[in-house]
Amino acid sequence: MPLFDLEQFSDNGLLREESFRRQLDAHDWEQYRGKSVHIRGCGSMPVPTWAYLMTAAKLGTVARKITFGEEQAPLVVFQRHEP
């Protein structure tokens, strides 16, 4: 399962909304098409709620399933139900 680490979008250890939005828009979301993706929930920097929401919104357009939190006990936040 691909791991989506929000720290890759940090700017000197912080997530700044304007920069984060630009990076999300430029990110290759197709690599997650039809896959289960885990958004890493804990790390070395604080992550604002809006960053998780924006990321889930982008992933929700392509991913089959999105989980969040600790990798050993992930919480399902989205799952596409195919007909």
PyMOL Python script that loads the backbone (N, CA, C, O; Angstrom):
from pymol import cmd

cmd.read_pdbstr("""\
ATOM      1  N   MET A   1       0.855  -1.173   0.000  1.00  0.00           N
ATOM      2  CA  MET A   1       0.000   0.000   0.000  1.00  0.00           C
ATOM      3  C   MET A   1       0.902   1.237   0.000  1.00  0.00           C
ATOM      4  O   MET A   1       1.777   1.367   0.856  1.00  0.00           O
ATOM      5  N   PRO A   2       0.690   2.141  -0.954  1.00  0.00           N
ATOM      6  CA  PRO A   2       1.483   3.368  -0.969  1.00  0.00           C
ATOM      7  C   PRO A   2       1.245   4.201   0.293  1.00  0.00           C
ATOM      8  O   PRO A   2       0.128   4.284   0.804  1.00  0.00           O
ATOM      9  N   LEU A   3       2.315   4.808   0.773  1.00  0.00           N
ATOM     10  CA  LEU A   3       2.260   5.674   1.944  1.00  0.00           C
ATOM     11  C   LEU A   3       2.344   7.124   1.479  1.00  0.00           C
ATOM     12  O   LEU A   3       3.265   7.490   0.749  1.00  0.00           O
ATOM     13  N   PHE A   4       1.396   7.943   1.895  1.00  0.00           N
ATOM     14  CA  PHE A   4       1.400   9.360   1.551  1.00  0.00           C
ATOM     15  C   PHE A   4       1.848  10.126   2.783  1.00  0.00           C
ATOM     16  O   PHE A   4       1.113  10.218   3.766  1.00  0.00           O
ATOM     17  N   ASP A   5       3.051  10.674   2.729  1.00  0.00           N
ATOM     18  CA  ASP A   5       3.638  11.373   3.873  1.00  0.00           C
ATOM     19  C   ASP A   5       3.549  12.881   3.646  1.00  0.00           C
ATOM     20  O   ASP A   5       4.186  13.414   2.738  1.00  0.00           O
ATOM     21  N   LEU A   6       2.771  13.554   4.459  1.00  0.00           N
ATOM     22  CA  LEU A   6       2.574  14.992   4.302  1.00  0.00           C
ATOM     23  C   LEU A   6       3.849  15.796   4.558  1.00  0.00           C
ATOM     24  O   LEU A   6       3.953  16.944   4.127  1.00  0.00           O
ATOM     25  N   GLU A   7       4.808  15.206   5.251  1.00  0.00           N
ATOM     26  CA  GLU A   7       6.056  15.913   5.535  1.00  0.00           C
ATOM     27  C   GLU A   7       6.827  16.255   4.265  1.00  0.00           C
ATOM     28  O   GLU A   7       7.656  17.165   4.270  1.00  0.00           O
ATOM     29  N   GLN A   8       6.561  15.533   3.178  1.00  0.00           N
ATOM     30  CA  GLN A   8       7.242  15.827   1.912  1.00  0.00           C
ATOM     31  C   GLN A   8       6.857  17.209   1.362  1.00  0.00           C
ATOM     32  O   GLN A   8       7.542  17.750   0.494  1.00  0.00           O
ATOM     33  N   PHE A   9       5.770  17.764   1.870  1.00  0.00           N
ATOM     34  CA  PHE A   9       5.288  19.064   1.413  1.00  0.00           C
ATOM     35  C   PHE A   9       5.636  20.197   2.376  1.00  0.00           C
ATOM     36  O   PHE A   9       5.166  21.323   2.210  1.00  0.00           O
ATOM     37  N   SER A  10       6.454  19.903   3.376  1.00  0.00           N
ATOM     38  CA  SER A  10       6.758  20.920   4.389  1.00  0.00           C
ATOM     39  C   SER A  10       7.699  21.990   3.843  1.00  0.00           C
ATOM     40  O   SER A  10       8.458  21.776   2.898  1.00  0.00           O
ATOM     41  N   ASP A  11       7.612  23.113   4.467  1.00  0.00           N
ATOM     42  CA  ASP A  11       8.452  24.264   4.142  1.00  0.00           C
ATOM     43  C   ASP A  11       9.163  24.643   5.435  1.00  0.00           C
ATOM     44  O   ASP A  11       8.597  25.329   6.287  1.00  0.00           O
ATOM     45  N   ASN A  12      10.403  24.193   5.574  1.00  0.00           N
ATOM     46  CA  ASN A  12      11.177  24.405   6.800  1.00  0.00           C
ATOM     47  C   ASN A  12      10.472  23.821   8.021  1.00  0.00           C
ATOM     48  O   ASN A  12      10.438  24.444   9.082  1.00  0.00           O
ATOM     49  N   GLY A  13       9.909  22.619   7.868  1.00  0.00           N
ATOM     50  CA  GLY A  13       9.281  21.929   8.978  1.00  0.00           C
ATOM     51  C   GLY A  13       7.848  22.334   9.281  1.00  0.00           C
ATOM     52  O   GLY A  13       7.275  21.882  10.272  1.00  0.00           O
ATOM     53  N   LEU A  14       7.257  23.184   8.436  1.00  0.00           N
ATOM     54  CA  LEU A  14       5.870  23.616   8.620  1.00  0.00           C
ATOM     55  C   LEU A  14       5.108  23.458   7.315  1.00  0.00           C
ATOM     56  O   LEU A  14       5.678  23.546   6.227  1.00  0.00           O
ATOM     57  N   LEU A  15       3.815  23.224   7.444  1.00  0.00           N
ATOM     58  CA  LEU A  15       2.963  23.222   6.260  1.00  0.00           C
ATOM     59  C   LEU A  15       2.323  24.599   6.157  1.00  0.00           C
ATOM     60  O   LEU A  15       1.570  25.020   7.035  1.00  0.00           O
ATOM     61  N   ARG A  16       2.633  25.280   5.080  1.00  0.00           N
ATOM     62  CA  ARG A  16       2.058  26.602   4.828  1.00  0.00           C
ATOM     63  C   ARG A  16       1.005  26.426   3.735  1.00  0.00           C
ATOM     64  O   ARG A  16       1.280  25.851   2.682  1.00  0.00           O
ATOM     65  N   GLU A  17      -0.193  26.923   3.996  1.00  0.00           N
ATOM     66  CA  GLU A  17      -1.329  26.606   3.135  1.00  0.00           C
ATOM     67  C   GLU A  17      -1.104  26.958   1.674  1.00  0.00           C
ATOM     68  O   GLU A  17      -1.374  26.133   0.801  1.00  0.00           O
ATOM     69  N   GLU A  18      -0.626  28.138   1.388  1.00  0.00           N
ATOM     70  CA  GLU A  18      -0.450  28.547  -0.008  1.00  0.00           C
ATOM     71  C   GLU A  18       0.530  27.632  -0.735  1.00  0.00           C
ATOM     72  O   GLU A  18       0.256  27.176  -1.845  1.00  0.00           O
ATOM     73  N   SER A  19       1.661  27.369  -0.113  1.00  0.00           N
ATOM     74  CA  SER A  19       2.670  26.488  -0.699  1.00  0.00           C
ATOM     75  C   SER A  19       2.140  25.057  -0.808  1.00  0.00           C
ATOM     76  O   SER A  19       2.367  24.382  -1.812  1.00  0.00           O
ATOM     77  N   PHE A  20       1.440  24.602   0.216  1.00  0.00           N
ATOM     78  CA  PHE A  20       0.878  23.259   0.228  1.00  0.00           C
ATOM     79  C   PHE A  20      -0.116  23.078  -0.911  1.00  0.00           C
ATOM     80  O   PHE A  20      -0.092  22.056  -1.596  1.00  0.00           O
ATOM     81  N   ARG A  21      -0.987  24.056  -1.119  1.00  0.00           N
ATOM     82  CA  ARG A  21      -1.969  23.987  -2.218  1.00  0.00           C
ATOM     83  C   ARG A  21      -1.267  23.885  -3.575  1.00  0.00           C
ATOM     84  O   ARG A  21      -1.661  23.087  -4.425  1.00  0.00           O
ATOM     85  N   ARG A  22      -0.243  24.685  -3.769  1.00  0.00           N
ATOM     86  CA  ARG A  22       0.501  24.647  -5.038  1.00  0.00           C
ATOM     87  C   ARG A  22       1.129  23.271  -5.261  1.00  0.00           C
ATOM     88  O   ARG A  22       1.074  22.720  -6.360  1.00  0.00           O
ATOM     89  N   GLN A  23       1.726  22.729  -4.202  1.00  0.00           N
ATOM     90  CA  GLN A  23       2.370  21.423  -4.328  1.00  0.00           C
ATOM     91  C   GLN A  23       1.350  20.308  -4.571  1.00  0.00           C
ATOM     92  O   GLN A  23       1.611  19.387  -5.344  1.00  0.00           O
ATOM     93  N   LEU A  24       0.197  20.390  -3.919  1.00  0.00           N
ATOM     94  CA  LEU A  24      -0.853  19.392  -4.167  1.00  0.00           C
ATOM     95  C   LEU A  24      -1.327  19.451  -5.614  1.00  0.00           C
ATOM     96  O   LEU A  24      -1.526  18.416  -6.252  1.00  0.00           O
ATOM     97  N   ASP A  25      -1.506  20.667  -6.130  1.00  0.00           N
ATOM     98  CA  ASP A  25      -1.957  20.822  -7.510  1.00  0.00           C
ATOM     99  C   ASP A  25      -0.936  20.258  -8.505  1.00  0.00           C
ATOM    100  O   ASP A  25      -1.318  19.750  -9.559  1.00  0.00           O
ATOM    101  N   ALA A  26       0.344  20.345  -8.181  1.00  0.00           N
ATOM    102  CA  ALA A  26       1.394  19.877  -9.080  1.00  0.00           C
ATOM    103  C   ALA A  26       1.718  18.389  -8.896  1.00  0.00           C
ATOM    104  O   ALA A  26       2.437  17.808  -9.709  1.00  0.00           O
ATOM    105  N   HIS A  27       1.196  17.779  -7.844  1.00  0.00           N
ATOM    106  CA  HIS A  27       1.513  16.381  -7.525  1.00  0.00           C
ATOM    107  C   HIS A  27       0.881  15.428  -8.546  1.00  0.00           C
ATOM    108  O   HIS A  27      -0.201  15.703  -9.065  1.00  0.00           O
ATOM    109  N   ASP A  28       1.553  14.315  -8.831  1.00  0.00           N
ATOM    110  CA  ASP A  28       1.049  13.298  -9.755  1.00  0.00           C
ATOM    111  C   ASP A  28       0.108  12.357  -9.020  1.00  0.00           C
ATOM    112  O   ASP A  28       0.560  11.384  -8.417  1.00  0.00           O
ATOM    113  N   TRP A  29      -1.190  12.629  -9.059  1.00  0.00           N
ATOM    114  CA  TRP A  29      -2.186  11.827  -8.353  1.00  0.00           C
ATOM    115  C   TRP A  29      -2.498  10.519  -9.071  1.00  0.00           C
ATOM    116  O   TRP A  29      -3.011   9.582  -8.458  1.00  0.00           O
ATOM    117  N   GLU A  30      -2.196  10.449 -10.353  1.00  0.00           N
ATOM    118  CA  GLU A  30      -2.487   9.240 -11.129  1.00  0.00           C
ATOM    119  C   GLU A  30      -1.749   8.011 -10.605  1.00  0.00           C
ATOM    120  O   GLU A  30      -2.196   6.885 -10.823  1.00  0.00           O
ATOM    121  N   GLN A  31      -0.645   8.209  -9.930  1.00  0.00           N
ATOM    122  CA  GLN A  31       0.105   7.071  -9.393  1.00  0.00           C
ATOM    123  C   GLN A  31      -0.689   6.305  -8.336  1.00  0.00           C
ATOM    124  O   GLN A  31      -0.329   5.181  -7.987  1.00  0.00           O
ATOM    125  N   TYR A  32      -1.768   6.908  -7.824  1.00  0.00           N
ATOM    126  CA  TYR A  32      -2.596   6.274  -6.798  1.00  0.00           C
ATOM    127  C   TYR A  32      -3.907   5.706  -7.361  1.00  0.00           C
ATOM    128  O   TYR A  32      -4.727   5.181  -6.608  1.00  0.00           O
ATOM    129  N   ARG A  33      -4.103   5.808  -8.665  1.00  0.00           N
ATOM    130  CA  ARG A  33      -5.366   5.374  -9.267  1.00  0.00           C
ATOM    131  C   ARG A  33      -5.637   3.904  -8.963  1.00  0.00           C
ATOM    132  O   ARG A  33      -4.817   3.031  -9.246  1.00  0.00           O
ATOM    133  N   GLY A  34      -6.819   3.653  -8.375  1.00  0.00           N
ATOM    134  CA  GLY A  34      -7.255   2.305  -8.077  1.00  0.00           C
ATOM    135  C   GLY A  34      -6.540   1.620  -6.925  1.00  0.00           C
ATOM    136  O   GLY A  34      -6.754   0.431  -6.691  1.00  0.00           O
ATOM    137  N   LYS A  35      -5.705   2.336  -6.207  1.00  0.00           N
ATOM    138  CA  LYS A  35      -4.923   1.747  -5.120  1.00  0.00           C
ATOM    139  C   LYS A  35      -5.469   2.143  -3.756  1.00  0.00           C
ATOM    140  O   LYS A  35      -6.216   3.111  -3.618  1.00  0.00           O
ATOM    141  N   SER A  36      -5.079   1.376  -2.769  1.00  0.00           N
ATOM    142  CA  SER A  36      -5.303   1.746  -1.373  1.00  0.00           C
ATOM    143  C   SER A  36      -4.119   2.597  -0.953  1.00  0.00           C
ATOM    144  O   SER A  36      -2.970   2.213  -1.169  1.00  0.00           O
ATOM    145  N   VAL A  37      -4.388   3.748  -0.356  1.00  0.00           N
ATOM    146  CA  VAL A  37      -3.327   4.682   0.029  1.00  0.00           C
ATOM    147  C   VAL A  37      -3.461   5.002   1.516  1.00  0.00           C
ATOM    148  O   VAL A  37      -4.561   5.240   2.016  1.00  0.00           O
ATOM    149  N   HIS A  38      -2.343   5.004   2.204  1.00  0.00           N
ATOM    150  CA  HIS A  38      -2.330   5.321   3.632  1.00  0.00           C
ATOM    151  C   HIS A  38      -1.725   6.713   3.833  1.00  0.00           C
ATOM    152  O   HIS A  38      -0.593   6.973   3.428  1.00  0.00           O
ATOM    153  N   ILE A  39      -2.497   7.602   4.465  1.00  0.00           N
ATOM    154  CA  ILE A  39      -1.980   8.930   4.819  1.00  0.00           C
ATOM    155  C   ILE A  39      -1.347   8.805   6.200  1.00  0.00           C
ATOM    156  O   ILE A  39      -2.018   8.477   7.179  1.00  0.00           O
ATOM    157  N   ARG A  40      -0.081   9.065   6.260  1.00  0.00           N
ATOM    158  CA  ARG A  40       0.646   8.932   7.525  1.00  0.00           C
ATOM    159  C   ARG A  40       0.108   9.938   8.528  1.00  0.00           C
ATOM    160  O   ARG A  40       0.014  11.130   8.234  1.00  0.00           O
ATOM    161  N   GLY A  41      -0.243   9.456   9.713  1.00  0.00           N
ATOM    162  CA  GLY A  41      -0.911  10.299  10.703  1.00  0.00           C
ATOM    163  C   GLY A  41      -0.029  10.877  11.777  1.00  0.00           C
ATOM    164  O   GLY A  41      -0.462  11.767  12.510  1.00  0.00           O
ATOM    165  N   CYS A  42       1.174  10.412  11.896  1.00  0.00           N
ATOM    166  CA  CYS A  42       2.033  10.971  12.936  1.00  0.00           C
ATOM    167  C   CYS A  42       3.438  11.114  12.369  1.00  0.00           C
ATOM    168  O   CYS A  42       3.867  10.339  11.514  1.00  0.00           O
ATOM    169  N   GLY A  43       4.114  12.086  12.848  1.00  0.00           N
ATOM    170  CA  GLY A  43       5.457  12.328  12.352  1.00  0.00           C
ATOM    171  C   GLY A  43       6.167  13.309  13.245  1.00  0.00           C
ATOM    172  O   GLY A  43       5.795  13.502  14.403  1.00  0.00           O
ATOM    173  N   SER A  44       7.180  13.922  12.705  1.00  0.00           N
ATOM    174  CA  SER A  44       8.005  14.818  13.508  1.00  0.00           C
ATOM    175  C   SER A  44       7.519  16.262  13.487  1.00  0.00           C
ATOM    176  O   SER A  44       8.086  17.113  14.172  1.00  0.00           O
ATOM    177  N   MET A  45       6.474  16.550  12.706  1.00  0.00           N
ATOM    178  CA  MET A  45       5.976  17.925  12.655  1.00  0.00           C
ATOM    179  C   MET A  45       4.463  17.947  12.847  1.00  0.00           C
ATOM    180  O   MET A  45       3.784  16.970  12.528  1.00  0.00           O
ATOM    181  N   PRO A  46       3.934  19.043  13.362  1.00  0.00           N
ATOM    182  CA  PRO A  46       2.481  19.139  13.498  1.00  0.00           C
ATOM    183  C   PRO A  46       1.841  19.321  12.113  1.00  0.00           C
ATOM    184  O   PRO A  46       2.354  20.048  11.262  1.00  0.00           O
ATOM    185  N   VAL A  47       0.713  18.642  11.918  1.00  0.00           N
ATOM    186  CA  VAL A  47       0.002  18.734  10.645  1.00  0.00           C
ATOM    187  C   VAL A  47      -1.396  19.281  10.928  1.00  0.00           C
ATOM    188  O   VAL A  47      -2.158  18.673  11.680  1.00  0.00           O
ATOM    189  N   PRO A  48      -1.734  20.417  10.336  1.00  0.00           N
ATOM    190  CA  PRO A  48      -3.066  20.982  10.552  1.00  0.00           C
ATOM    191  C   PRO A  48      -4.145  20.126   9.893  1.00  0.00           C
ATOM    192  O   PRO A  48      -3.895  19.450   8.894  1.00  0.00           O
ATOM    193  N   THR A  49      -5.327  20.164  10.458  1.00  0.00           N
ATOM    194  CA  THR A  49      -6.447  19.374   9.949  1.00  0.00           C
ATOM    195  C   THR A  49      -6.724  19.661   8.480  1.00  0.00           C
ATOM    196  O   THR A  49      -7.031  18.744   7.718  1.00  0.00           O
ATOM    197  N   TRP A  50      -6.619  20.928   8.071  1.00  0.00           N
ATOM    198  CA  TRP A  50      -6.911  21.273   6.686  1.00  0.00           C
ATOM    199  C   TRP A  50      -6.003  20.529   5.710  1.00  0.00           C
ATOM    200  O   TRP A  50      -6.415  20.243   4.586  1.00  0.00           O
ATOM    201  N   ALA A  51      -4.782  20.212   6.117  1.00  0.00           N
ATOM    202  CA  ALA A  51      -3.858  19.503   5.227  1.00  0.00           C
ATOM    203  C   ALA A  51      -4.346  18.075   4.973  1.00  0.00           C
ATOM    204  O   ALA A  51      -4.268  17.581   3.849  1.00  0.00           O
ATOM    205  N   TYR A  52      -4.845  17.420   6.015  1.00  0.00           N
ATOM    206  CA  TYR A  52      -5.398  16.076   5.837  1.00  0.00           C
ATOM    207  C   TYR A  52      -6.635  16.109   4.943  1.00  0.00           C
ATOM    208  O   TYR A  52      -6.806  15.257   4.071  1.00  0.00           O
ATOM    209  N   LEU A  53      -7.493  17.100   5.168  1.00  0.00           N
ATOM    210  CA  LEU A  53      -8.721  17.213   4.381  1.00  0.00           C
ATOM    211  C   LEU A  53      -8.428  17.473   2.906  1.00  0.00           C
ATOM    212  O   LEU A  53      -9.045  16.864   2.032  1.00  0.00           O
ATOM    213  N   MET A  54      -7.500  18.365   2.631  1.00  0.00           N
ATOM    214  CA  MET A  54      -7.141  18.664   1.240  1.00  0.00           C
ATOM    215  C   MET A  54      -6.544  17.436   0.553  1.00  0.00           C
ATOM    216  O   MET A  54      -6.840  17.150  -0.607  1.00  0.00           O
ATOM    217  N   THR A  55      -5.709  16.727   1.283  1.00  0.00           N
ATOM    218  CA  THR A  55      -5.069  15.535   0.730  1.00  0.00           C
ATOM    219  C   THR A  55      -6.098  14.451   0.444  1.00  0.00           C
ATOM    220  O   THR A  55      -6.074  13.834  -0.621  1.00  0.00           O
ATOM    221  N   ALA A  56      -6.995  14.218   1.383  1.00  0.00           N
ATOM    222  CA  ALA A  56      -8.033  13.204   1.188  1.00  0.00           C
ATOM    223  C   ALA A  56      -8.944  13.564   0.020  1.00  0.00           C
ATOM    224  O   ALA A  56      -9.380  12.684  -0.722  1.00  0.00           O
ATOM    225  N   ALA A  57      -9.230  14.841  -0.146  1.00  0.00           N
ATOM    226  CA  ALA A  57     -10.068  15.276  -1.270  1.00  0.00           C
ATOM    227  C   ALA A  57      -9.388  14.967  -2.601  1.00  0.00           C
ATOM    228  O   ALA A  57     -10.044  14.510  -3.537  1.00  0.00           O
ATOM    229  N   LYS A  58      -8.101  15.206  -2.693  1.00  0.00           N
ATOM    230  CA  LYS A  58      -7.362  14.905  -3.933  1.00  0.00           C
ATOM    231  C   LYS A  58      -7.287  13.398  -4.163  1.00  0.00           C
ATOM    232  O   LYS A  58      -7.534  12.921  -5.271  1.00  0.00           O
ATOM    233  N   LEU A  59      -6.945  12.648  -3.110  1.00  0.00           N
ATOM    234  CA  LEU A  59      -6.834  11.197  -3.242  1.00  0.00           C
ATOM    235  C   LEU A  59      -8.181  10.555  -3.563  1.00  0.00           C
ATOM    236  O   LEU A  59      -8.243   9.558  -4.282  1.00  0.00           O
ATOM    237  N   GLY A  60      -9.247  11.124  -3.033  1.00  0.00           N
ATOM    238  CA  GLY A  60     -10.573  10.566  -3.233  1.00  0.00           C
ATOM    239  C   GLY A  60     -11.006  10.532  -4.685  1.00  0.00           C
ATOM    240  O   GLY A  60     -11.913   9.779  -5.040  1.00  0.00           O
ATOM    241  N   THR A  61     -10.380  11.329  -5.526  1.00  0.00           N
ATOM    242  CA  THR A  61     -10.737  11.322  -6.945  1.00  0.00           C
ATOM    243  C   THR A  61     -10.101  10.161  -7.698  1.00  0.00           C
ATOM    244  O   THR A  61     -10.532   9.831  -8.803  1.00  0.00           O
ATOM    245  N   VAL A  62      -9.070   9.533  -7.108  1.00  0.00           N
ATOM    246  CA  VAL A  62      -8.366   8.468  -7.831  1.00  0.00           C
ATOM    247  C   VAL A  62      -8.207   7.164  -7.046  1.00  0.00           C
ATOM    248  O   VAL A  62      -8.220   6.085  -7.638  1.00  0.00           O
ATOM    249  N   ALA A  63      -8.060   7.248  -5.737  1.00  0.00           N
ATOM    250  CA  ALA A  63      -7.763   6.061  -4.932  1.00  0.00           C
ATOM    251  C   ALA A  63      -8.987   5.177  -4.746  1.00  0.00           C
ATOM    252  O   ALA A  63     -10.123   5.651  -4.773  1.00  0.00           O
ATOM    253  N   ARG A  64      -8.738   3.890  -4.557  1.00  0.00           N
ATOM    254  CA  ARG A  64      -9.803   2.932  -4.252  1.00  0.00           C
ATOM    255  C   ARG A  64     -10.160   2.997  -2.781  1.00  0.00           C
ATOM    256  O   ARG A  64     -11.321   2.841  -2.404  1.00  0.00           O
ATOM    257  N   LYS A  65      -9.135   3.232  -1.940  1.00  0.00           N
ATOM    258  CA  LYS A  65      -9.338   3.261  -0.496  1.00  0.00           C
ATOM    259  C   LYS A  65      -8.301   4.196   0.120  1.00  0.00           C
ATOM    260  O   LYS A  65      -7.150   4.234  -0.314  1.00  0.00           O
ATOM    261  N   ILE A  66      -8.720   4.947   1.132  1.00  0.00           N
ATOM    262  CA  ILE A  66      -7.804   5.835   1.854  1.00  0.00           C
ATOM    263  C   ILE A  66      -7.878   5.477   3.329  1.00  0.00           C
ATOM    264  O   ILE A  66      -8.959   5.412   3.914  1.00  0.00           O
ATOM    265  N   THR A  67      -6.710   5.246   3.922  1.00  0.00           N
ATOM    266  CA  THR A  67      -6.633   5.014   5.352  1.00  0.00           C
ATOM    267  C   THR A  67      -5.761   6.097   5.975  1.00  0.00           C
ATOM    268  O   THR A  67      -5.003   6.782   5.288  1.00  0.00           O
ATOM    269  N   PHE A  68      -5.886   6.235   7.293  1.00  0.00           N
ATOM    270  CA  PHE A  68      -5.192   7.289   8.011  1.00  0.00           C
ATOM    271  C   PHE A  68      -4.750   6.761   9.368  1.00  0.00           C
ATOM    272  O   PHE A  68      -5.352   5.834   9.910  1.00  0.00           O
ATOM    273  N   GLY A  69      -3.710   7.350   9.904  1.00  0.00           N
ATOM    274  CA  GLY A  69      -3.271   7.037  11.263  1.00  0.00           C
ATOM    275  C   GLY A  69      -2.032   6.170  11.285  1.00  0.00           C
ATOM    276  O   GLY A  69      -1.195   6.222  10.384  1.00  0.00           O
ATOM    277  N   GLU A  70      -1.935   5.378  12.326  1.00  0.00           N
ATOM    278  CA  GLU A  70      -0.786   4.493  12.467  1.00  0.00           C
ATOM    279  C   GLU A  70      -0.903   3.339  11.492  1.00  0.00           C
ATOM    280  O   GLU A  70      -1.987   2.798  11.279  1.00  0.00           O
ATOM    281  N   GLU A  71       0.205   2.974  10.911  1.00  0.00           N
ATOM    282  CA  GLU A  71       0.182   1.919   9.903  1.00  0.00           C
ATOM    283  C   GLU A  71      -0.251   0.569  10.482  1.00  0.00           C
ATOM    284  O   GLU A  71      -0.825  -0.248   9.762  1.00  0.00           O
ATOM    285  N   GLN A  72       0.013   0.322  11.763  1.00  0.00           N
ATOM    286  CA  GLN A  72      -0.354  -0.944  12.380  1.00  0.00           C
ATOM    287  C   GLN A  72      -1.856  -1.034  12.650  1.00  0.00           C
ATOM    288  O   GLN A  72      -2.403  -2.133  12.742  1.00  0.00           O
ATOM    289  N   ALA A  73      -2.523   0.109  12.778  1.00  0.00           N
ATOM    290  CA  ALA A  73      -3.963   0.135  13.059  1.00  0.00           C
ATOM    291  C   ALA A  73      -4.620   1.260  12.270  1.00  0.00           C
ATOM    292  O   ALA A  73      -5.079   2.241  12.856  1.00  0.00           O
ATOM    293  N   PRO A  74      -4.669   1.130  10.943  1.00  0.00           N
ATOM    294  CA  PRO A  74      -5.202   2.224  10.119  1.00  0.00           C
ATOM    295  C   PRO A  74      -6.715   2.378  10.254  1.00  0.00           C
ATOM    296  O   PRO A  74      -7.447   1.416  10.490  1.00  0.00           O
ATOM    297  N   LEU A  75      -7.146   3.608  10.097  1.00  0.00           N
ATOM    298  CA  LEU A  75      -8.563   3.948  10.120  1.00  0.00           C
ATOM    299  C   LEU A  75      -8.991   4.232   8.682  1.00  0.00           C
ATOM    300  O   LEU A  75      -8.395   5.079   8.018  1.00  0.00           O
ATOM    301  N   VAL A  76     -10.011   3.538   8.199  1.00  0.00           N
ATOM    302  CA  VAL A  76     -10.503   3.758   6.832  1.00  0.00           C
ATOM    303  C   VAL A  76     -11.314   5.048   6.823  1.00  0.00           C
ATOM    304  O   VAL A  76     -12.279   5.190   7.574  1.00  0.00           O
ATOM    305  N   VAL A  77     -10.915   5.989   5.963  1.00  0.00           N
ATOM    306  CA  VAL A  77     -11.634   7.261   5.859  1.00  0.00           C
ATOM    307  C   VAL A  77     -12.398   7.374   4.531  1.00  0.00           C
ATOM    308  O   VAL A  77     -13.265   8.234   4.381  1.00  0.00           O
ATOM    309  N   PHE A  78     -12.074   6.512   3.583  1.00  0.00           N
ATOM    310  CA  PHE A  78     -12.765   6.514   2.290  1.00  0.00           C
ATOM    311  C   PHE A  78     -12.571   5.149   1.642  1.00  0.00           C
ATOM    312  O   PHE A  78     -11.486   4.570   1.689  1.00  0.00           O
ATOM    313  N   GLN A  79     -13.642   4.651   1.038  1.00  0.00           N
ATOM    314  CA  GLN A  79     -13.540   3.417   0.271  1.00  0.00           C
ATOM    315  C   GLN A  79     -14.532   3.490  -0.875  1.00  0.00           C
ATOM    316  O   GLN A  79     -15.732   3.684  -0.678  1.00  0.00           O
ATOM    317  N   ARG A  80     -13.998   3.329  -2.075  1.00  0.00           N
ATOM    318  CA  ARG A  80     -14.830   3.374  -3.278  1.00  0.00           C
ATOM    319  C   ARG A  80     -15.531   2.027  -3.432  1.00  0.00           C
ATOM    320  O   ARG A  80     -14.890   0.977  -3.379  1.00  0.00           O
ATOM    321  N   HIS A  81     -16.817   2.062  -3.617  1.00  0.00           N
ATOM    322  CA  HIS A  81     -17.590   0.848  -3.825  1.00  0.00           C
ATOM    323  C   HIS A  81     -17.947   0.768  -5.299  1.00  0.00           C
ATOM    324  O   HIS A  81     -18.780   1.525  -5.797  1.00  0.00           O
ATOM    325  N   GLU A  82     -17.312  -0.146  -5.972  1.00  0.00           N
ATOM    326  CA  GLU A  82     -17.537  -0.327  -7.406  1.00  0.00           C
ATOM    327  C   GLU A  82     -18.817  -1.117  -7.614  1.00  0.00           C
ATOM    328  O   GLU A  82     -19.093  -2.048  -6.857  1.00  0.00           O
ATOM    329  N   PRO A  83     -19.611  -0.765  -8.630  1.00  0.00           N
ATOM    330  CA  PRO A  83     -20.861  -1.509  -8.914  1.00  0.00           C
ATOM    331  C   PRO A  83     -20.589  -2.914  -9.407  1.00  0.00           C
ATOM    332  O   PRO A  83     -21.525  -3.662  -9.688  1.00  0.00           O
TER     333      PRO A  83
END
""", "prot")
cmd.dss("prot")
cmd.show_as("cartoon", "prot")
cmd.util.cbc("prot")
cmd.orient("prot")
